[in-house]
Amino acid sequence: MAYPPAAAKRLVRMLAEAPADLHVQSLVEGENGPRGTLERLRPEPGDLLPRDGAPIAGFRLTLIKGMGNSRGNTESGFIRSVDDAVDRFHHGVVAHLGAVDARTGRRV
């Protein structure tokens, strides 16, 4: 991955239109690194950097959503809430990332 501060800044820039409650976590070899909501990370992307200087292997993006508690097709149904969560994550997060080259971490 690129120079860690640059990678964190680039990710936060790419997620400029993503929901503020998106959780971002840096991943380091064999363990999880620092995490925070996008709202908190926008002014300070450096908070994603591991304190020990370990290289960042990637990032985990999580959008938390409550799920329905019934099976039916109603608005509060579990299946509908899963569909809504997937749509929200795709439209709010994935669509803003675009195609990224896995080797360089750069947009293609």
N, C-alpha and C positions, 0 to 999 in steps of 0.2 A: 504494500500500500504506500501511497505518497507520504511525504513529510507529515507527521501527525497533526500539527496545528492547521496546515493547509487543507488536509482531508476533512477535518471537523468543520472548518469554515465553509468549504465547498458544499458539504452535505447540508448545512443549515441554510445556505443560499439557495440550493436546489429545492429545499422544502419551504420556501418563502410563502407559498400559497396553501400549504398544508394546515390542518387544524392545530390550534395552539395546544390542545390536550394530547397531542401525539407524544408518546414516550420514546426517547432515543437512548440507546445504550451502546457504548463502545465494547467491542469484544477483543480480548487479548488472548494469546495462546493459552489454552487450557482453563480459562476462567472468564468471568464477566467483569467488565470494567465499569467505570462511572456511568450514571444514567441521570436523566432529567426530562422534564417536559420541554417541548419545543418553545413554549412561551418563556421559560426560564433560560433556555439555551440561546435564544436569538441574540440577546445582548452580549452573551459571553460563551461562544462555542468552545472555548478552551476548557470549560468545565467537563467536557467529554474526555479529556486527556488523562491517562492513568498517571497517578502521582509518582510512581516509581520509574516512569519513562519507558515502560514496556511498549513495544510496537503494537499498533492497532491492527488487528486482523480483519475487522469488518465492523458493521453496525447492525443492531437489531432495532427494528421499528415496530412499535406496538400501539394500537389504537384501542383503548378499553371501551367496551360497550356492554351495558346490561342486557341480558337475554330474557325473552318471554318465558313464562312458566306453563304455558299450555301448548298442546300439539296442533291445534286447529289452524285454520287459515285466517284467523282474526288478526287484527293489528298487534295484539299482545302475544301471539303465538310464537313458539320457539323457532320454527322453521322460517317464518317471515323475518324474525329478528336476526337470524344468521344471514339471510339474504341481504338484509339492510346493512349489516355490519360489513360484509364483504364489499358491497357496492360503495359504502362510505370510505373504506380503506383504499379501494382501487381509485375512485374519483378524487379523493382528498390527498392521497399520498403517492401511490404508484404512478399515476398519470403525470405527476410533476417531476418524477425522477428521469423519465426518458430512458433511452438506451444508454447503458454505461458499459464500457469495456472492462471486463473483470480483471484483466492483467494490469491496467494502468489506473483504473478508477475514474477515467475521464469519459465524458459524454461522447457518443459517436453519432 
